[in-house]
Amino acid sequence: MSKEIEDALYEFPGVLEAAAIGVPDEEWGERVHAFVSFTGQHAPPGEVELHAFLAQRLASFKRPRAIEVLPALPKNSVGKIAKSQLREPFWKETGRRV
């Protein structure tokens, strides 16, 4: 499902990088959280605008509850987005590694 969410985020004008991860949720076990970065030519939109954009493209249960705009997403040694680095702060206190 993360690929579908990321593909929808990449459709937003100016998105340079996008990643969707699962973070802990007391009610459901996990929930979707997304990260995006934008090209230098586009001012980052507000989270409300990104949510409205995704509402037109994804079912409600697939949409992230939160979308963070970062200057750049972390990369691993081969240049891929390092989702493990994005996940770590959320899972650190749970005693589980994802």
C-alpha positions in Angstrom: 0.0 0.0 0.0 2.9 2.4 0.6 3.7 2.5 -3.1 0.1 3.5 -3.9 0.3 6.3 -1.4 3.7 7.4 -2.6 2.6 7.3 -6.3 -0.4 9.6 -5.4 2.0 12.0 -3.6 4.3 12.2 -6.6 1.3 13.4 -8.6 1.2 16.6 -6.5 3.1 19.5 -8.4 6.6 19.9 -7.2 7.0 16.8 -5.1 10.6 15.6 -5.5 10.5 12.7 -3.0 7.8 10.9 -1.2 7.7 8.0 1.4 4.9 6.4 3.3 5.5 4.3 6.5 3.6 2.6 9.2 3.8 4.2 12.7 2.4 2.8 16.0 -1.3 3.4 16.6 -3.0 2.4 19.9 -6.3 1.7 18.3 -5.3 0.0 15.0 -1.8 -1.2 15.7 -0.3 0.9 12.9 -1.3 4.0 10.9 0.0 5.6 7.8 2.4 8.5 8.0 4.0 10.2 5.0 7.0 12.4 4.2 7.5 14.6 1.2 10.2 17.0 -0.1 9.7 19.5 -2.9 11.8 20.9 -5.7 13.4 24.2 -5.1 11.0 25.8 -7.6 7.9 25.1 -5.6 7.0 26.5 -2.2 5.8 23.6 0.0 2.0 23.6 0.4 0.3 23.2 3.8 -0.7 19.8 5.1 -4.4 20.6 4.6 -3.8 21.1 0.8 -1.9 17.8 0.6 -4.6 15.9 2.5 -7.3 17.4 0.2 -5.3 16.3 -2.9 -4.9 12.7 -1.6 -8.7 12.6 -0.7 -9.4 12.8 -4.4 -7.0 9.9 -5.2 -7.1 7.4 -2.3 -9.7 5.7 -0.1 -9.9 7.1 3.4 -8.3 4.1 5.1 -5.2 4.5 2.8 -4.6 8.2 3.4 -1.9 9.2 5.9 -3.1 10.8 9.1 0.0 13.1 9.0 2.2 14.4 6.2 5.6 15.9 7.0 7.3 18.2 4.6 11.1 17.9 4.9 13.9 19.6 3.0 15.1 16.2 1.8 14.4 12.6 2.8 17.2 10.5 4.2 19.0 8.2 1.8 20.9 4.9 2.3 24.3 4.2 0.7 22.9 3.4 -2.7 20.7 6.5 -2.8 17.3 5.0 -2.0 15.0 6.7 0.6 16.0 5.2 4.0 12.5 4.4 5.4 14.2 2.7 8.4 15.5 6.1 9.5 12.1 7.7 9.1 10.5 4.9 11.1 12.9 4.8 14.0 11.7 7.8 16.0 8.2 6.5 16.0 9.0 2.9 17.0 11.9 3.5 19.4 9.7 3.6 22.5 7.5 0.6 21.6 10.1 -2.1 22.1 9.4 -3.3 18.6 11.6 -3.0 15.6 10.0 -2.6 12.2 
